[in-house]
């Protein structure tokens, strides 16, 4: 299965995790936080972007193998998440 994103084709084979997150700057530390966390505490940090993470890292591996799509709005992120979800509902 291939998802055709605005940044190119992304394989959905061998995914171990797929998740949306907010990238924030909290006192100089850049981190991915859950969307739920961001909804609760987003006003206390500097927002950078929303991301959709396609993680292919096998369990127990230390080196991350992932592809990340970046969005400026939560609506754009949710739209892409819905598009990807369609592949798994077939």
Secondary structure, DSSP 8 states (H G I E B T S, - for coil): -EEEETTEEEE-TT-SEEEEEEEEEETTEEEEEEHHHHHHHGGGSEEEEEEEEEE---TT-SS--EEEEEESSHHHHHHHHHHHHHHHT-
